[in-house]
Each structure stands twice: as structure tokens, then as C-alpha cells.
Amino acid sequence: MERKDIRWQQRFHNFTKALNYLEQALQIPDPDIVQKAGTIHFFEMSFELAWNLLKDYLEEQGFMDVKSPRSALKKAF
């Protein structure tokens, strides 16, 4: 029995949670400096998970030349 790599599915789950947190943080009216810093952190976390998700998915599809955020985005498009 061949075991499929589910890393991209796990990363997708984590990405959706991080994106949810970012959306909630963006709804805060008139955020203070700590809330702004948290929102920036949620954005950075979402972006990191997004490109790693793309990388893992593309590798499962057979594309092994994805090494950076730029190459992941270019290959995805």
C-alpha cells in the first residue's frame, strides 16, 4: 500500500487557522501598538505557511525545483 504524503494537507489546515486569526485581527477597530504588532505577526505567519503549502503541494505533484517563496509562487501560477 502506497502512503501518500499528507504534509501539504496538514499545512493547509494550519494555514486556514492562521488566516482566520489574521482576519480577526484586521477587524479590530483602532488597534494599539501591541495589536498592530500581533496583526503583522499573523500576516508573516500566514505568508510563510502559504508558500510552504504551495511548495509541499507542488512537490507532491512532481515539481522538485521549488526552493523559495518566489519559485513556489511562479510555479503555482
PDB file of N, CA, C and O in Angstrom:
ATOM      1  N   MET A   1       0.841  -1.188   0.000  1.00  0.00           N
ATOM      2  CA  MET A   1       0.000   0.000   0.000  1.00  0.00           C
ATOM      3  C   MET A   1       0.881   1.244   0.000  1.00  0.00           C
ATOM      4  O   MET A   1       1.739   1.409   0.867  1.00  0.00           O
ATOM      5  N   GLU A   2       0.663   2.108  -0.969  1.00  0.00           N
ATOM      6  CA  GLU A   2       1.467   3.324  -1.091  1.00  0.00           C
ATOM      7  C   GLU A   2       0.896   4.408  -0.189  1.00  0.00           C
ATOM      8  O   GLU A   2      -0.296   4.709  -0.246  1.00  0.00           O
ATOM      9  N   ARG A   3       1.746   4.990   0.639  1.00  0.00           N
ATOM     10  CA  ARG A   3       1.318   6.036   1.568  1.00  0.00           C
ATOM     11  C   ARG A   3       1.554   7.398   0.922  1.00  0.00           C
ATOM     12  O   ARG A   3       2.691   7.749   0.606  1.00  0.00           O
ATOM     13  N   LYS A   4       0.491   8.157   0.729  1.00  0.00           N
ATOM     14  CA  LYS A   4       0.595   9.492   0.149  1.00  0.00           C
ATOM     15  C   LYS A   4       1.128  10.466   1.194  1.00  0.00           C
ATOM     16  O   LYS A   4       0.835  10.349   2.384  1.00  0.00           O
ATOM     17  N   ASP A   5       1.912  11.421   0.727  1.00  0.00           N
ATOM     18  CA  ASP A   5       2.431  12.459   1.613  1.00  0.00           C
ATOM     19  C   ASP A   5       1.303  13.436   1.919  1.00  0.00           C
ATOM     20  O   ASP A   5       0.760  14.066   1.011  1.00  0.00           O
ATOM     21  N   ILE A   6       0.951  13.564   3.189  1.00  0.00           N
ATOM     22  CA  ILE A   6      -0.150  14.460   3.560  1.00  0.00           C
ATOM     23  C   ILE A   6       0.355  15.749   4.199  1.00  0.00           C
ATOM     24  O   ILE A   6      -0.420  16.486   4.810  1.00  0.00           O
ATOM     25  N   ARG A   7       1.639  16.020   4.061  1.00  0.00           N
ATOM     26  CA  ARG A   7       2.205  17.227   4.671  1.00  0.00           C
ATOM     27  C   ARG A   7       1.473  18.474   4.192  1.00  0.00           C
ATOM     28  O   ARG A   7       1.167  19.361   4.988  1.00  0.00           O
ATOM     29  N   TRP A   8       1.190  18.543   2.880  1.00  0.00           N
ATOM     30  CA  TRP A   8       0.529  19.739   2.366  1.00  0.00           C
ATOM     31  C   TRP A   8      -0.879  19.879   2.946  1.00  0.00           C
ATOM     32  O   TRP A   8      -1.354  20.999   3.131  1.00  0.00           O
ATOM     33  N   GLN A   9      -1.552  18.767   3.234  1.00  0.00           N
ATOM     34  CA  GLN A   9      -2.893  18.844   3.819  1.00  0.00           C
ATOM     35  C   GLN A   9      -2.825  19.345   5.260  1.00  0.00           C
ATOM     36  O   GLN A   9      -3.663  20.140   5.687  1.00  0.00           O
ATOM     37  N   GLN A  10      -1.833  18.882   6.001  1.00  0.00           N
ATOM     38  CA  GLN A  10      -1.650  19.372   7.367  1.00  0.00           C
ATOM     39  C   GLN A  10      -1.298  20.848   7.356  1.00  0.00           C
ATOM     40  O   GLN A  10      -1.800  21.617   8.176  1.00  0.00           O
ATOM     41  N   ARG A  11      -0.431  21.247   6.424  1.00  0.00           N
ATOM     42  CA  ARG A  11      -0.047  22.651   6.325  1.00  0.00           C
ATOM     43  C   ARG A  11      -1.240  23.509   5.908  1.00  0.00           C
ATOM     44  O   ARG A  11      -1.373  24.648   6.355  1.00  0.00           O
ATOM     45  N   PHE A  12      -2.109  22.963   5.050  1.00  0.00           N
ATOM     46  CA  PHE A  12      -3.310  23.691   4.634  1.00  0.00           C
ATOM     47  C   PHE A  12      -4.209  23.965   5.832  1.00  0.00           C
ATOM     48  O   PHE A  12      -4.762  25.056   5.965  1.00  0.00           O
ATOM     49  N   HIS A  13      -4.353  22.977   6.699  1.00  0.00           N
ATOM     50  CA  HIS A  13      -5.152  23.152   7.915  1.00  0.00           C
ATOM     51  C   HIS A  13      -4.563  24.265   8.788  1.00  0.00           C
ATOM     52  O   HIS A  13      -5.298  25.120   9.280  1.00  0.00           O
ATOM     53  N   ASN A  14      -3.246  24.255   8.980  1.00  0.00           N
ATOM     54  CA  ASN A  14      -2.584  25.296   9.775  1.00  0.00           C
ATOM     55  C   ASN A  14      -2.696  26.660   9.106  1.00  0.00           C
ATOM     56  O   ASN A  14      -2.860  27.674   9.786  1.00  0.00           O
ATOM     57  N   PHE A  15      -2.607  26.691   7.763  1.00  0.00           N
ATOM     58  CA  PHE A  15      -2.726  27.942   7.023  1.00  0.00           C
ATOM     59  C   PHE A  15      -4.115  28.551   7.213  1.00  0.00           C
ATOM     60  O   PHE A  15      -4.239  29.757   7.423  1.00  0.00           O
ATOM     61  N   THR A  16      -5.156  27.726   7.142  1.00  0.00           N
ATOM     62  CA  THR A  16      -6.510  28.264   7.299  1.00  0.00           C
ATOM     63  C   THR A  16      -6.725  28.824   8.705  1.00  0.00           C
ATOM     64  O   THR A  16      -7.413  29.831   8.872  1.00  0.00           O
ATOM     65  N   LYS A  17      -6.142  28.180   9.715  1.00  0.00           N
ATOM     66  CA  LYS A  17      -6.240  28.709  11.085  1.00  0.00           C
ATOM     67  C   LYS A  17      -5.518  30.054  11.190  1.00  0.00           C
ATOM     68  O   LYS A  17      -6.050  31.000  11.770  1.00  0.00           O
ATOM     69  N   ALA A  18      -4.309  30.141  10.632  1.00  0.00           N
ATOM     70  CA  ALA A  18      -3.545  31.392  10.700  1.00  0.00           C
ATOM     71  C   ALA A  18      -4.260  32.507   9.942  1.00  0.00           C
ATOM     72  O   ALA A  18      -4.282  33.650  10.397  1.00  0.00           O
ATOM     73  N   LEU A  19      -4.837  32.185   8.803  1.00  0.00           N
ATOM     74  CA  LEU A  19      -5.563  33.175   8.016  1.00  0.00           C
ATOM     75  C   LEU A  19      -6.804  33.654   8.769  1.00  0.00           C
ATOM     76  O   LEU A  19      -7.168  34.827   8.696  1.00  0.00           O
ATOM     77  N   ASN A  20      -7.436  32.756   9.476  1.00  0.00           N
ATOM     78  CA  ASN A  20      -8.583  33.126  10.305  1.00  0.00           C
ATOM     79  C   ASN A  20      -8.175  34.119  11.384  1.00  0.00           C
ATOM     80  O   ASN A  20      -8.867  35.111  11.613  1.00  0.00           O
ATOM     81  N   TYR A  21      -7.043  33.853  12.053  1.00  0.00           N
ATOM     82  CA  TYR A  21      -6.541  34.774  13.069  1.00  0.00           C
ATOM     83  C   TYR A  21      -6.215  36.142  12.463  1.00  0.00           C
ATOM     84  O   TYR A  21      -6.497  37.175  13.071  1.00  0.00           O
ATOM     85  N   LEU A  22      -5.631  36.147  11.283  1.00  0.00           N
ATOM     86  CA  LEU A  22      -5.309  37.409  10.613  1.00  0.00           C
ATOM     87  C   LEU A  22      -6.586  38.185  10.307  1.00  0.00           C
ATOM     88  O   LEU A  22      -6.653  39.393  10.536  1.00  0.00           O
ATOM     89  N   GLU A  23      -7.589  37.496   9.796  1.00  0.00           N
ATOM     90  CA  GLU A  23      -8.860  38.169   9.502  1.00  0.00           C
ATOM     91  C   GLU A  23      -9.485  38.760  10.760  1.00  0.00           C
ATOM     92  O   GLU A  23     -10.028  39.864  10.721  1.00  0.00           O
ATOM     93  N   GLN A  24      -9.415  38.037  11.874  1.00  0.00           N
ATOM     94  CA  GLN A  24      -9.947  38.552  13.139  1.00  0.00           C
ATOM     95  C   GLN A  24      -9.162  39.773  13.599  1.00  0.00           C
ATOM     96  O   GLN A  24      -9.746  40.744  14.080  1.00  0.00           O
ATOM     97  N   ALA A  25      -7.846  39.726  13.454  1.00  0.00           N
ATOM     98  CA  ALA A  25      -7.009  40.851  13.881  1.00  0.00           C
ATOM     99  C   ALA A  25      -7.284  42.094  13.036  1.00  0.00           C
ATOM    100  O   ALA A  25      -7.218  43.215  13.539  1.00  0.00           O
ATOM    101  N   LEU A  26      -7.592  41.896  11.755  1.00  0.00           N
ATOM    102  CA  LEU A  26      -7.871  43.037  10.877  1.00  0.00           C
ATOM    103  C   LEU A  26      -9.219  43.687  11.178  1.00  0.00           C
ATOM    104  O   LEU A  26      -9.484  44.797  10.716  1.00  0.00           O
ATOM    105  N   GLN A  27     -10.062  43.021  11.934  1.00  0.00           N
ATOM    106  CA  GLN A  27     -11.375  43.562  12.294  1.00  0.00           C
ATOM    107  C   GLN A  27     -11.332  44.463  13.523  1.00  0.00           C
ATOM    108  O   GLN A  27     -12.335  45.096  13.854  1.00  0.00           O
ATOM    109  N   ILE A  28     -10.190  44.533  14.204  1.00  0.00           N
ATOM    110  CA  ILE A  28     -10.073  45.347  15.422  1.00  0.00           C
ATOM    111  C   ILE A  28     -10.109  46.827  15.042  1.00  0.00           C
ATOM    112  O   ILE A  28      -9.255  47.296  14.289  1.00  0.00           O
ATOM    113  N   PRO A  29     -11.092  47.560  15.560  1.00  0.00           N
ATOM    114  CA  PRO A  29     -11.133  48.997  15.259  1.00  0.00           C
ATOM    115  C   PRO A  29     -10.087  49.750  16.090  1.00  0.00           C
ATOM    116  O   PRO A  29      -9.968  49.535  17.297  1.00  0.00           O
ATOM    117  N   ASP A  30      -9.352  50.613  15.445  1.00  0.00           N
ATOM    118  CA  ASP A  30      -8.345  51.448  16.096  1.00  0.00           C
ATOM    119  C   ASP A  30      -7.402  50.638  16.999  1.00  0.00           C
ATOM    120  O   ASP A  30      -7.395  50.830  18.215  1.00  0.00           O
ATOM    121  N   PRO A  31      -6.603  49.729  16.405  1.00  0.00           N
ATOM    122  CA  PRO A  31      -5.713  48.879  17.215  1.00  0.00           C
ATOM    123  C   PRO A  31      -4.572  49.669  17.847  1.00  0.00           C
ATOM    124  O   PRO A  31      -4.079  50.639  17.273  1.00  0.00           O
ATOM    125  N   ASP A  32      -4.161  49.240  19.035  1.00  0.00           N
ATOM    126  CA  ASP A  32      -2.996  49.863  19.671  1.00  0.00           C
ATOM    127  C   ASP A  32      -1.727  49.215  19.092  1.00  0.00           C
ATOM    128  O   ASP A  32      -1.810  48.360  18.210  1.00  0.00           O
ATOM    129  N   ILE A  33      -0.576  49.620  19.584  1.00  0.00           N
ATOM    130  CA  ILE A  33       0.707  49.189  19.027  1.00  0.00           C
ATOM    131  C   ILE A  33       0.914  47.677  19.182  1.00  0.00           C
ATOM    132  O   ILE A  33       1.465  47.034  18.290  1.00  0.00           O
ATOM    133  N   VAL A  34       0.481  47.119  20.291  1.00  0.00           N
ATOM    134  CA  VAL A  34       0.631  45.676  20.523  1.00  0.00           C
ATOM    135  C   VAL A  34      -0.277  44.899  19.572  1.00  0.00           C
ATOM    136  O   VAL A  34       0.126  43.867  19.037  1.00  0.00           O
ATOM    137  N   GLN A  35      -1.489  45.383  19.362  1.00  0.00           N
ATOM    138  CA  GLN A  35      -2.403  44.724  18.440  1.00  0.00           C
ATOM    139  C   GLN A  35      -1.896  44.812  17.001  1.00  0.00           C
ATOM    140  O   GLN A  35      -2.050  43.867  16.228  1.00  0.00           O
ATOM    141  N   LYS A  36      -1.292  45.944  16.642  1.00  0.00           N
ATOM    142  CA  LYS A  36      -0.704  46.077  15.307  1.00  0.00           C
ATOM    143  C   LYS A  36       0.445  45.091  15.122  1.00  0.00           C
ATOM    144  O   LYS A  36       0.574  44.464  14.071  1.00  0.00           O
ATOM    145  N   ALA A  37       1.280  44.961  16.157  1.00  0.00           N
ATOM    146  CA  ALA A  37       2.394  44.017  16.086  1.00  0.00           C
ATOM    147  C   ALA A  37       1.878  42.584  15.943  1.00  0.00           C
ATOM    148  O   ALA A  37       2.453  41.787  15.201  1.00  0.00           O
ATOM    149  N   GLY A  38       0.805  42.260  16.646  1.00  0.00           N
ATOM    150  CA  GLY A  38       0.200  40.934  16.524  1.00  0.00           C
ATOM    151  C   GLY A  38      -0.348  40.687  15.132  1.00  0.00           C
ATOM    152  O   GLY A  38      -0.211  39.592  14.587  1.00  0.00           O
ATOM    153  N   THR A  39      -0.972  41.714  14.554  1.00  0.00           N
ATOM    154  CA  THR A  39      -1.512  41.593  13.196  1.00  0.00           C
ATOM    155  C   THR A  39      -0.387  41.350  12.193  1.00  0.00           C
ATOM    156  O   THR A  39      -0.527  40.530  11.285  1.00  0.00           O
ATOM    157  N   ILE A  40       0.720  42.055  12.355  1.00  0.00           N
ATOM    158  CA  ILE A  40       1.877  41.860  11.473  1.00  0.00           C
ATOM    159  C   ILE A  40       2.407  40.437  11.621  1.00  0.00           C
ATOM    160  O   ILE A  40       2.763  39.798  10.630  1.00  0.00           O
ATOM    161  N   HIS A  41       2.460  39.948  12.841  1.00  0.00           N
ATOM    162  CA  HIS A  41       2.928  38.581  13.078  1.00  0.00           C
ATOM    163  C   HIS A  41       1.997  37.566  12.404  1.00  0.00           C
ATOM    164  O   HIS A  41       2.468  36.606  11.794  1.00  0.00           O
ATOM    165  N   PHE A  42       0.695  37.770  12.510  1.00  0.00           N
ATOM    166  CA  PHE A  42      -0.252  36.861  11.854  1.00  0.00           C
ATOM    167  C   PHE A  42      -0.073  36.891  10.336  1.00  0.00           C
ATOM    168  O   PHE A  42      -0.191  35.856   9.679  1.00  0.00           O
ATOM    169  N   PHE A  43       0.212  38.079   9.771  1.00  0.00           N
ATOM    170  CA  PHE A  43       0.461  38.164   8.334  1.00  0.00           C
ATOM    171  C   PHE A  43       1.705  37.376   7.953  1.00  0.00           C
ATOM    172  O   PHE A  43       1.683  36.598   6.999  1.00  0.00           O
ATOM    173  N   GLU A  44       2.797  37.575   8.701  1.00  0.00           N
ATOM    174  CA  GLU A  44       4.044  36.863   8.413  1.00  0.00           C
ATOM    175  C   GLU A  44       3.857  35.351   8.516  1.00  0.00           C
ATOM    176  O   GLU A  44       4.362  34.593   7.687  1.00  0.00           O
ATOM    177  N   MET A  45       3.132  34.928   9.536  1.00  0.00           N
ATOM    178  CA  MET A  45       2.881  33.502   9.728  1.00  0.00           C
ATOM    179  C   MET A  45       2.033  32.951   8.583  1.00  0.00           C
ATOM    180  O   MET A  45       2.295  31.852   8.095  1.00  0.00           O
ATOM    181  N   SER A  46       1.032  33.694   8.158  1.00  0.00           N
ATOM    182  CA  SER A  46       0.166  33.262   7.056  1.00  0.00           C
ATOM    183  C   SER A  46       0.947  33.155   5.755  1.00  0.00           C
ATOM    184  O   SER A  46       0.774  32.195   5.004  1.00  0.00           O
ATOM    185  N   PHE A  47       1.808  34.136   5.482  1.00  0.00           N
ATOM    186  CA  PHE A  47       2.594  34.100   4.252  1.00  0.00           C
ATOM    187  C   PHE A  47       3.559  32.922   4.250  1.00  0.00           C
ATOM    188  O   PHE A  47       3.696  32.227   3.242  1.00  0.00           O
ATOM    189  N   GLU A  48       4.221  32.699   5.366  1.00  0.00           N
ATOM    190  CA  GLU A  48       5.173  31.587   5.477  1.00  0.00           C
ATOM    191  C   GLU A  48       4.474  30.249   5.263  1.00  0.00           C
ATOM    192  O   GLU A  48       4.974  29.389   4.538  1.00  0.00           O
ATOM    193  N   LEU A  49       3.329  30.079   5.891  1.00  0.00           N
ATOM    194  CA  LEU A  49       2.580  28.839   5.707  1.00  0.00           C
ATOM    195  C   LEU A  49       2.070  28.710   4.272  1.00  0.00           C
ATOM    196  O   LEU A  49       2.042  27.610   3.720  1.00  0.00           O
ATOM    197  N   ALA A  50       1.668  29.827   3.669  1.00  0.00           N
ATOM    198  CA  ALA A  50       1.139  29.788   2.302  1.00  0.00           C
ATOM    199  C   ALA A  50       2.189  29.295   1.309  1.00  0.00           C
ATOM    200  O   ALA A  50       1.903  28.415   0.498  1.00  0.00           O
ATOM    201  N   TRP A  51       3.397  29.849   1.363  1.00  0.00           N
ATOM    202  CA  TRP A  51       4.368  29.432   0.367  1.00  0.00           C
ATOM    203  C   TRP A  51       4.885  28.022   0.655  1.00  0.00           C
ATOM    204  O   TRP A  51       5.208  27.285  -0.277  1.00  0.00           O
ATOM    205  N   ASN A  52       4.968  27.641   1.919  1.00  0.00           N
ATOM    206  CA  ASN A  52       5.364  26.271   2.240  1.00  0.00           C
ATOM    207  C   ASN A  52       4.285  25.274   1.833  1.00  0.00           C
ATOM    208  O   ASN A  52       4.590  24.157   1.416  1.00  0.00           O
ATOM    209  N   LEU A  53       3.032  25.677   1.954  1.00  0.00           N
ATOM    210  CA  LEU A  53       1.928  24.845   1.484  1.00  0.00           C
ATOM    211  C   LEU A  53       2.043  24.632  -0.027  1.00  0.00           C
ATOM    212  O   LEU A  53       1.922  23.507  -0.511  1.00  0.00           O
ATOM    213  N   LEU A  54       2.275  25.704  -0.758  1.00  0.00           N
ATOM    214  CA  LEU A  54       2.461  25.589  -2.203  1.00  0.00           C
ATOM    215  C   LEU A  54       3.634  24.678  -2.535  1.00  0.00           C
ATOM    216  O   LEU A  54       3.533  23.825  -3.417  1.00  0.00           O
ATOM    217  N   LYS A  55       4.743  24.858  -1.835  1.00  0.00           N
ATOM    218  CA  LYS A  55       5.937  24.047  -2.067  1.00  0.00           C
ATOM    219  C   LYS A  55       5.638  22.572  -1.858  1.00  0.00           C
ATOM    220  O   LYS A  55       5.976  21.744  -2.703  1.00  0.00           O
ATOM    221  N   ASP A  56       5.004  22.237  -0.732  1.00  0.00           N
ATOM    222  CA  ASP A  56       4.696  20.833  -0.437  1.00  0.00           C
ATOM    223  C   ASP A  56       3.737  20.241  -1.465  1.00  0.00           C
ATOM    224  O   ASP A  56       3.918  19.107  -1.908  1.00  0.00           O
ATOM    225  N   TYR A  57       2.718  21.009  -1.843  1.00  0.00           N
ATOM    226  CA  TYR A  57       1.754  20.518  -2.823  1.00  0.00           C
ATOM    227  C   TYR A  57       2.418  20.299  -4.183  1.00  0.00           C
ATOM    228  O   TYR A  57       2.196  19.281  -4.838  1.00  0.00           O
ATOM    229  N   LEU A  58       3.234  21.269  -4.593  1.00  0.00           N
ATOM    230  CA  LEU A  58       3.913  21.142  -5.887  1.00  0.00           C
ATOM    231  C   LEU A  58       4.878  19.965  -5.890  1.00  0.00           C
ATOM    232  O   LEU A  58       5.007  19.272  -6.899  1.00  0.00           O
ATOM    233  N   GLU A  59       5.550  19.736  -4.779  1.00  0.00           N
ATOM    234  CA  GLU A  59       6.460  18.587  -4.698  1.00  0.00           C
ATOM    235  C   GLU A  59       5.686  17.279  -4.791  1.00  0.00           C
ATOM    236  O   GLU A  59       6.165  16.322  -5.400  1.00  0.00           O
ATOM    237  N   GLU A  60       4.507  17.224  -4.201  1.00  0.00           N
ATOM    238  CA  GLU A  60       3.698  16.013  -4.317  1.00  0.00           C
ATOM    239  C   GLU A  60       3.252  15.799  -5.763  1.00  0.00           C
ATOM    240  O   GLU A  60       3.074  14.662  -6.202  1.00  0.00           O
ATOM    241  N   GLN A  61       3.074  16.895  -6.498  1.00  0.00           N
ATOM    242  CA  GLN A  61       2.668  16.808  -7.891  1.00  0.00           C
ATOM    243  C   GLN A  61       3.843  16.501  -8.825  1.00  0.00           C
ATOM    244  O   GLN A  61       3.654  16.319 -10.028  1.00  0.00           O
ATOM    245  N   GLY A  62       5.064  16.445  -8.261  1.00  0.00           N
ATOM    246  CA  GLY A  62       6.229  16.068  -9.059  1.00  0.00           C
ATOM    247  C   GLY A  62       7.193  17.189  -9.390  1.00  0.00           C
ATOM    248  O   GLY A  62       8.195  16.951 -10.065  1.00  0.00           O
ATOM    249  N   PHE A  63       6.925  18.396  -8.939  1.00  0.00           N
ATOM    250  CA  PHE A  63       7.819  19.525  -9.190  1.00  0.00           C
ATOM    251  C   PHE A  63       8.826  19.611  -8.051  1.00  0.00           C
ATOM    252  O   PHE A  63       8.470  20.001  -6.939  1.00  0.00           O
ATOM    253  N   MET A  64      10.064  19.255  -8.314  1.00  0.00           N
ATOM    254  CA  MET A  64      11.072  19.209  -7.250  1.00  0.00           C
ATOM    255  C   MET A  64      12.008  20.423  -7.245  1.00  0.00           C
ATOM    256  O   MET A  64      12.946  20.474  -6.450  1.00  0.00           O
ATOM    257  N   ASP A  65      11.762  21.390  -8.117  1.00  0.00           N
ATOM    258  CA  ASP A  65      12.658  22.541  -8.227  1.00  0.00           C
ATOM    259  C   ASP A  65      12.144  23.764  -7.465  1.00  0.00           C
ATOM    260  O   ASP A  65      12.547  24.885  -7.775  1.00  0.00           O
ATOM    261  N   VAL A  66      11.283  23.582  -6.499  1.00  0.00           N
ATOM    262  CA  VAL A  66      10.723  24.689  -5.715  1.00  0.00           C
ATOM    263  C   VAL A  66      11.545  24.837  -4.441  1.00  0.00           C
ATOM    264  O   VAL A  66      11.510  23.973  -3.565  1.00  0.00           O
ATOM    265  N   LYS A  67      12.282  25.938  -4.345  1.00  0.00           N
ATOM    266  CA  LYS A  67      13.180  26.130  -3.197  1.00  0.00           C
ATOM    267  C   LYS A  67      12.942  27.431  -2.433  1.00  0.00           C
ATOM    268  O   LYS A  67      13.478  27.604  -1.338  1.00  0.00           O
ATOM    269  N   SER A  68      12.146  28.349  -2.990  1.00  0.00           N
ATOM    270  CA  SER A  68      11.968  29.655  -2.363  1.00  0.00           C
ATOM    271  C   SER A  68      10.521  30.118  -2.524  1.00  0.00           C
ATOM    272  O   SER A  68       9.769  29.550  -3.316  1.00  0.00           O
ATOM    273  N   PRO A  69      10.135  31.147  -1.775  1.00  0.00           N
ATOM    274  CA  PRO A  69       8.773  31.691  -1.959  1.00  0.00           C
ATOM    275  C   PRO A  69       8.536  32.149  -3.399  1.00  0.00           C
ATOM    276  O   PRO A  69       7.469  31.910  -3.964  1.00  0.00           O
ATOM    277  N   ARG A  70       9.516  32.795  -3.976  1.00  0.00           N
ATOM    278  CA  ARG A  70       9.385  33.294  -5.350  1.00  0.00           C
ATOM    279  C   ARG A  70       9.158  32.142  -6.338  1.00  0.00           C
ATOM    280  O   ARG A  70       8.264  32.203  -7.181  1.00  0.00           O
ATOM    281  N   SER A  71       9.986  31.088  -6.217  1.00  0.00           N
ATOM    282  CA  SER A  71       9.830  29.978  -7.152  1.00  0.00           C
ATOM    283  C   SER A  71       8.504  29.229  -6.918  1.00  0.00           C
ATOM    284  O   SER A  71       7.908  28.730  -7.872  1.00  0.00           O
ATOM    285  N   ALA A  72       8.044  29.147  -5.677  1.00  0.00           N
ATOM    286  CA  ALA A  72       6.761  28.496  -5.388  1.00  0.00           C
ATOM    287  C   ALA A  72       5.613  29.265  -6.026  1.00  0.00           C
ATOM    288  O   ALA A  72       4.727  28.669  -6.639  1.00  0.00           O
ATOM    289  N   LEU A  73       5.627  30.589  -5.883  1.00  0.00           N
ATOM    290  CA  LEU A  73       4.559  31.401  -6.471  1.00  0.00           C
ATOM    291  C   LEU A  73       4.596  31.367  -7.988  1.00  0.00           C
ATOM    292  O   LEU A  73       3.552  31.274  -8.635  1.00  0.00           O
ATOM    293  N   LYS A  74       5.782  31.442  -8.555  1.00  0.00           N
ATOM    294  CA  LYS A  74       5.905  31.396 -10.024  1.00  0.00           C
ATOM    295  C   LYS A  74       5.425  30.064 -10.562  1.00  0.00           C
ATOM    296  O   LYS A  74       4.700  30.019 -11.556  1.00  0.00           O
ATOM    297  N   LYS A  75       5.821  28.980  -9.920  1.00  0.00           N
ATOM    298  CA  LYS A  75       5.417  27.654 -10.383  1.00  0.00           C
ATOM    299  C   LYS A  75       3.915  27.453 -10.224  1.00  0.00           C
ATOM    300  O   LYS A  75       3.283  26.827 -11.075  1.00  0.00           O
ATOM    301  N   ALA A  76       3.342  27.970  -9.155  1.00  0.00           N
ATOM    302  CA  ALA A  76       1.892  27.832  -8.919  1.00  0.00           C
ATOM    303  C   ALA A  76       1.095  28.563  -9.987  1.00  0.00           C
ATOM    304  O   ALA A  76       0.046  28.083 -10.414  1.00  0.00           O
ATOM    305  N   PHE A  77       1.583  29.723 -10.423  1.00  0.00           N
ATOM    306  CA  PHE A  77       0.874  30.457 -11.471  1.00  0.00           C
ATOM    307  C   PHE A  77       1.145  29.826 -12.810  1.00  0.00           C
ATOM    308  O   PHE A  77       0.639  30.296 -13.829  1.00  0.00           O
TER     309      PHE A  77
END
